[in-house]
Amino acid sequence: MRTYRSMKAVLGIAGVTLALLFLSVFAFGAELPEQALSHANPRVQEVMAVQEAVTPDLMSMPDVLGTAVGQDDNGELTILVYVIWKEKSGGKCQKHT
């Protein structure tokens, strides 16, 4: 049950983060070229601020390895949460989703 609660909390935080990012996309309108995504970019700074706010809580969970700012498959900025993926057989491996 502990793992279930931890994963539920991670998914809840990820959902809030995605909602904030979704609102951010509409606030800024058109997408920026990929090369414009640097630390100087206001959108990147916003996502980094959210990452800094949620990372301490995420890192308190036993299966969370870390966080990062990246892009999803659609090129949207997102916060990546790296976790230890436990297979039903008990083996461990890292899974990036």
N, C-alpha and C positions, 0 to 999 in steps of 0.2 A: 504494500500500500504506500510505503514511503516513496518509492520510485514513481508510482502513479501520481502522487501529489506533486513531486518535484517536476515531472514532465508537464503536468497540468499548469503549474505556475509558469514554467518556461513558455508554454504555448500562449498563456494569457498575456504575458509581457510582450511576446512576439506579436500578438494580435494588436495590442495597443500601439506598438511601434509601427506596424504596417499602416494602421489607421492614421497616425501622425504623418507618415511619409506620403500617404495618399492625399491628405489635405495639402501637404507641401507642394505636390505636383500641380494641383489646381491653383495654388497661390502664385506660382512662378510661371504658369502658362507653358510656352514652348520649351521643348527639351534643348539642352545645351549639347554641343558637340563633345564627344568622349574626351578629347584632349583638354577641354576646359574643366574637367573634374580634377581639381587640385585642392590643396589645403586653403588656397585663397578664395575658392568658390563659396559663396554664401550658403548654397544648398548643402555642400559637403560639411561646412561648419555646423549647420543645424543638425544634421544626422550625427555628427561627432558629439555634439552636446547631448543629444538623446542617449547615445551610446555611453557616454561618461556617467549619465544619470542612472541608467539601468544596470550597468555592469557590476557594481558592488553587490546588488541583490542577486544577480544571476550567479556570480562567483561563489556565493554562499551555498549554492546547491552542489551536492557531491558529484554529480555527473557532468557539470559544466567545466570545460577546459579553458574557455576564453571567448572573447568577442572581437569583432572587426567590422569595419565599414567596407562595403563592397557594392557590387551591382548584381541584380538578379538576372535571370535569363532574358528579360525584356529590356535590360539596360537601366532599370530604375535603381536609384540608391537604396540600400538596405543595410540593416545591421545583421551580421552573420553571428550566430551563436554556435560555437563548437562544443559538442557533447560527446561523451563516451557512449557508444551505441552498444547495448547489451543484447546479444542474440539470445533466443530462447534456450539454446544449448548451453548458455553460460559463457560463451566466448566473448571477447571484447574486440571491437574495432572502431575506428573513427569513420563516421559517415557524414558527408557534407551535403546538406539539403538546403 
